[in-house]
Structure formats: structure tokens, C-alpha cells
Amino acid sequence: MGANSDPHTSVDTYTARTPAVSYRSMEWNDLDTVAACFDRVWPQGPALAGTPTALLVARYLTLHYLEQSTWSNVAVTAEGDLAGITLARVVGQPTMFPQAHEEFLRTRALLLADPRGAATVTMFEDGFFVREGILEEDSDVTATTQAELELFMVNPDVRGAGVGGALWRQLLAALRSMGVRAFFLHTDSSCDFGFYDHKGLSRVAERLAADHPEDADLAPGMNTDDQFIYRADLASGALGGAFRGTQGEVCGA
């Protein structure tokens, strides 16, 4: 499974408090831990925050990305805590977990049984994901890429410790080893999207909420995040360099 099929350890000299972190492929029993971290990084609004429904939303979104993914890289501290994760989908490769779709449907059904959960599902499926589709169509990015970065998440407990940079470098190496020439990702203004500008990616599409007030009518409770697509050319030397941001929300979806 790409460059991270065998666990290895990296001690980054990024800061004096950098932990020893090992990297490995995701296992199915990591799902709950990844979803719990997702809930911390992107918490729901005040009405749901800290509730079991919020955790279900995080699980639903994690599975939304996981069911499409063909490659993964999980960063784990010496204490066994999740430090970060990248999930990617490479065209033509089998998905990692065939059972993820069934689990996604089960989680979705649980959310739909709760009025607040059902409203959140509607907001994503009739709103947020629809806008992602519009951006892909407008940019035609899928015609010129061979992979998509589905999820890039760093645990806030290790932010500033070099984990994000290590995950990024290993992602690029793995995609290159699989023959990927270019990849893309979705991100939005709830994420530290400046990471991708810093890394030399090209913003090939954007949908700014202020320019599209009609998007608020797509679904009740529609969020007002700006949404972007970034494209990375793996032949470009501009993709290197260390990231020295302070946020954990460096995400692609």
C-alpha cells in the first residue's frame, strides 16, 4: 500500500518537544479514534457540540471519505495516540475497506432517526457536497488528475510538532510511487487552506459564499464556508518545504 505499507518511526527535529511518531496504514479498528479526532478538529455547532449526535456526524463524515479511499497513512505517538492521518483515493486502485460503505449507511440511518442528525445530513448531502460537485464540474479537475486527497487531519495535541509536514512529505512520495502525476483536493474556509498555498498548489476553483447567496437555499442550516479546489502537480519542485502553521485543521476532502 504505497510508501507506508511497513511501519516506520520518524523523530523530527522540528521543535524541542517533537514526539517520536510512527507511521502505518490505517486499520479498521482505528475508525472510532479517527472519528473522535475529527469531532475535536471540526466540532459541530453549539446545539450539537459534545453530544452523541455530534460524534455520529464525525463518524458519518469520516466514513464518507474512508469508503472512497485506496491509501492511508496514520501517525501514532509513542503512547499510542493518534497524531494525524491522510486518506487518498487513487484512480484504478481498490478501496481499502469494502465494509466501509455498509457502515456508512448504518451510521447515516442512525443520524436520520434523530431530527438534528437528519438536518445535518441534509445540509451536507443537499448543500455542501452539491457545491463540491459544482466546483469539480467547473474546474474539470478530475480530467487532469489521477488521485484525490480525501482527508488530511492533524491532532491538535501535536500541532506545531512537525506531524503535518511529515504526513505531507510521505503522501507525495507514496503518490509518486503509484504513478500519480497530479492530484486534487477539496477544502474550505473552516480549514487552514493556507497550507496548500504555502506548499505550492494551484487553486483551480473557488466558491465564495458572499458571491453565491443562493447557496443558502440549497438546504436548511447551510453553512457559509467558502469552498476551494486545489491541484498539485507532482512534477513541480514547488511542493516541498516545511509547514510551520499552528492549526490542526489542514484538511482535504
C-alpha positions as CSV (number, residue, x, y, z in Angstrom):
1,M,0.0,0.0,0.0
2,G,2.3,2.7,-1.3
3,A,5.2,4.1,0.8
4,N,3.6,3.3,4.2
5,S,3.0,-0.4,3.9
6,D,5.5,-1.1,6.6
7,P,5.5,0.9,9.9
8,H,8.5,3.2,10.5
9,T,9.5,5.8,13.0
10,S,10.4,9.4,12.4
11,V,11.9,11.6,15.1
12,D,11.5,15.1,13.7
13,T,13.8,17.9,14.9
14,Y,11.1,20.4,14.1
15,T,10.9,21.6,17.8
16,A,12.4,20.6,21.1
17,R,9.1,19.0,22.1
18,T,8.6,16.9,19.0
19,P,7.3,13.4,19.9
20,A,8.6,10.2,18.4
21,V,5.9,9.3,15.8
22,S,5.4,6.1,13.9
23,Y,3.5,5.9,10.6
24,R,1.5,3.0,9.3
25,S,-1.6,2.2,7.2
26,M,-5.0,2.7,8.8
27,E,-6.7,-0.4,10.3
28,W,-10.4,-0.8,10.5
29,N,-10.3,-0.7,14.3
30,D,-8.8,2.9,14.0
31,L,-12.2,4.2,12.9
32,D,-13.6,5.3,16.3
33,T,-10.3,7.0,17.1
34,V,-10.2,8.9,13.8
35,A,-13.8,9.9,14.2
36,A,-13.3,11.2,17.7
37,C,-10.3,13.3,16.5
38,F,-12.5,14.5,13.6
39,D,-15.0,15.7,16.1
40,R,-12.3,17.7,18.0
41,V,-10.9,19.3,14.9
42,W,-14.2,20.2,13.3
43,P,-16.7,20.3,16.1
44,Q,-20.4,20.8,15.4
45,G,-22.3,24.0,16.3
46,P,-23.4,24.8,19.9
47,A,-26.6,22.8,19.5
48,L,-24.8,19.6,18.9
49,A,-21.3,20.0,20.3
50,G,-20.4,17.4,22.9
51,T,-23.4,15.2,22.2
52,P,-23.6,11.6,20.9
53,T,-25.1,13.0,17.7
54,A,-22.0,15.1,17.1
55,L,-19.9,12.0,17.3
56,L,-22.2,10.3,14.9
57,V,-21.8,13.2,12.5
58,A,-18.0,12.9,12.8
59,R,-18.2,9.2,12.1
60,Y,-20.5,9.8,9.1
61,L,-18.0,12.3,7.6
62,T,-15.0,10.1,8.3
63,L,-16.7,7.2,6.6
64,H,-17.7,9.4,3.7
65,Y,-14.0,9.9,3.0
66,L,-12.9,6.4,4.0
67,E,-15.3,4.5,1.8
68,Q,-13.6,6.1,-1.3
69,S,-10.0,5.8,-0.1
70,T,-7.5,3.4,-1.6
71,W,-4.5,4.5,0.5
72,S,-3.9,5.8,4.1
73,N,-1.2,6.9,6.4
74,V,-1.8,7.1,10.2
75,A,0.6,8.9,12.5
76,V,0.8,7.4,16.0
77,T,2.7,8.7,19.1
78,A,4.9,6.5,21.2
79,E,2.0,6.5,23.7
80,G,-0.3,5.0,21.1
81,D,-2.3,8.2,20.5
82,L,-3.5,9.3,17.0
83,A,-1.3,12.2,15.8
84,G,-2.7,12.6,12.4
85,I,-4.0,10.9,9.2
86,T,-4.1,11.2,5.5
87,L,-6.5,9.4,3.2
88,A,-6.3,9.3,-0.5
89,R,-8.1,7.9,-3.5
90,V,-6.0,6.8,-6.5
91,V,-7.9,6.1,-9.7
92,G,-8.0,2.4,-10.6
93,Q,-7.0,1.1,-7.2
94,P,-9.2,-1.0,-4.9
95,T,-10.7,0.7,-1.8
96,M,-9.1,-0.2,1.5
97,F,-12.2,-1.2,3.4
98,P,-15.1,-2.8,1.4
99,Q,-17.1,-2.8,4.6
100,A,-16.9,1.0,4.9
101,H,-19.9,1.6,2.7
102,E,-22.2,-0.6,4.7
103,E,-21.0,1.1,7.9
104,F,-21.5,4.5,6.3
105,L,-25.2,3.6,5.5
106,R,-25.7,2.3,9.1
107,T,-24.3,5.5,10.6
108,R,-26.4,7.6,8.2
109,A,-29.5,5.7,9.2
110,L,-28.8,6.4,12.9
111,L,-28.4,10.1,12.1
112,L,-31.6,10.2,10.1
113,A,-33.5,8.8,13.1
114,D,-32.6,12.0,15.1
115,P,-34.1,15.2,13.8
116,R,-30.9,17.2,14.5
117,G,-28.9,14.4,12.8
118,A,-31.2,14.3,9.9
119,A,-30.9,18.1,9.4
120,T,-27.1,17.8,9.4
121,V,-27.2,15.0,6.8
122,T,-29.5,17.1,4.6
123,M,-27.1,20.1,4.9
124,F,-24.2,18.0,3.7
125,E,-25.9,16.0,1.1
126,D,-28.1,18.7,-0.4
127,G,-25.8,21.6,0.2
128,F,-22.1,21.2,1.0
129,F,-21.4,18.1,-1.2
130,V,-23.5,19.7,-4.0
131,R,-21.2,22.7,-4.0
132,E,-18.2,20.4,-4.2
133,G,-19.7,18.8,-7.3
134,I,-20.2,22.2,-8.9
135,L,-16.6,23.1,-8.3
136,E,-15.4,19.8,-9.8
137,E,-17.5,20.3,-12.9
138,D,-16.4,24.0,-13.3
139,S,-12.7,23.2,-13.0
140,D,-12.8,19.8,-14.8
141,V,-10.1,18.8,-12.4
142,T,-10.9,15.1,-12.5
143,A,-9.8,15.0,-16.2
144,T,-6.3,16.1,-15.4
145,T,-5.5,14.2,-12.2
146,Q,-5.1,10.6,-11.1
147,A,-5.8,10.9,-7.4
148,E,-7.7,12.9,-4.7
149,L,-6.6,13.7,-1.2
150,E,-9.7,12.8,0.8
151,L,-8.7,13.7,4.3
152,F,-5.7,15.4,5.9
153,M,-6.1,15.8,9.6
154,V,-3.6,16.6,12.5
155,N,-4.5,16.1,16.1
156,P,-4.5,19.5,17.9
157,D,-2.5,17.9,20.7
158,V,0.6,17.7,18.4
159,R,0.2,20.8,16.4
160,G,3.5,22.5,15.7
161,A,5.4,19.3,16.2
162,G,6.1,18.5,12.5
163,V,3.5,15.8,12.1
164,G,1.6,17.6,9.3
165,G,4.8,18.2,7.4
166,A,5.8,14.5,7.7
167,L,2.4,13.3,6.6
168,W,2.6,15.6,3.6
169,R,6.0,14.5,2.5
170,Q,5.0,10.8,2.8
171,L,1.8,11.5,0.9
172,L,3.7,13.0,-2.0
173,A,6.3,10.1,-2.0
174,A,3.5,7.5,-2.0
175,L,1.5,9.1,-4.8
176,R,4.6,9.4,-6.9
177,S,5.5,5.7,-6.3
178,M,2.0,4.8,-7.6
179,G,2.5,6.7,-10.8
180,V,0.3,9.7,-9.9
181,R,1.3,12.8,-11.9
182,A,-1.2,15.2,-10.3
183,F,-3.9,15.1,-7.6
184,F,-6.5,17.4,-6.2
185,L,-8.4,18.1,-3.0
186,H,-11.4,19.9,-1.7
187,T,-11.0,22.3,1.3
188,D,-12.9,25.2,2.7
189,S,-12.5,28.2,5.0
190,S,-13.0,26.2,8.1
191,C,-9.6,24.6,7.4
192,D,-6.1,26.0,7.3
193,F,-6.2,26.2,3.5
194,G,-3.2,28.5,3.5
195,F,-1.2,25.3,4.0
196,Y,-1.8,24.4,0.3
197,D,-0.9,27.9,-0.9
198,H,2.3,27.6,1.1
199,K,3.0,24.2,-0.4
200,G,2.8,25.5,-4.0
201,L,-0.6,24.0,-5.0
202,S,-2.8,25.8,-7.5
203,R,-6.3,26.9,-6.5
204,V,-8.2,25.9,-9.6
205,A,-11.7,26.6,-8.3
206,E,-13.4,28.5,-5.6
207,R,-17.0,29.2,-4.5
208,L,-17.2,32.2,-2.2
209,A,-20.3,32.3,0.0
210,A,-20.6,36.1,-0.4
211,D,-20.7,35.7,-4.2
212,H,-23.4,33.0,-4.1
213,P,-26.1,33.9,-1.6
214,E,-28.4,31.4,-3.4
215,D,-26.4,28.6,-1.9
216,A,-28.1,29.3,1.4
217,D,-31.3,27.9,-0.2
218,L,-29.8,24.5,-1.0
219,A,-30.5,23.1,2.4
220,P,-31.7,24.4,5.8
221,G,-28.9,25.4,8.0
222,M,-26.5,25.6,5.1
223,N,-23.1,26.8,6.3
224,T,-21.4,29.9,4.9
225,D,-17.9,28.5,4.4
226,D,-16.0,29.4,1.2
227,Q,-15.1,26.2,-0.7
228,F,-12.0,25.6,-2.8
229,I,-10.3,23.0,-5.0
230,Y,-6.5,22.8,-5.1
231,R,-4.5,20.9,-7.6
232,A,-0.9,19.6,-7.1
233,D,1.4,18.8,-10.0
234,L,3.8,16.2,-8.6
235,A,6.5,17.2,-11.2
236,S,6.6,20.6,-9.6
237,G,9.5,21.4,-7.3
238,A,7.3,23.9,-5.5
239,L,5.6,21.2,-3.4
240,G,8.4,20.9,-0.9
241,G,9.2,22.8,2.2
242,A,8.3,22.6,5.8
243,F,5.0,23.9,7.1
244,R,5.1,26.0,10.3
245,G,1.5,26.7,10.8
246,T,-0.2,26.4,14.2
247,Q,-3.6,24.8,13.3
248,G,-4.6,21.2,13.2
249,E,-7.2,21.8,10.5
250,V,-5.2,21.1,7.4
251,C,-7.8,19.2,5.6
252,G,-8.7,17.9,2.2
253,A,-12.0,16.3,1.3
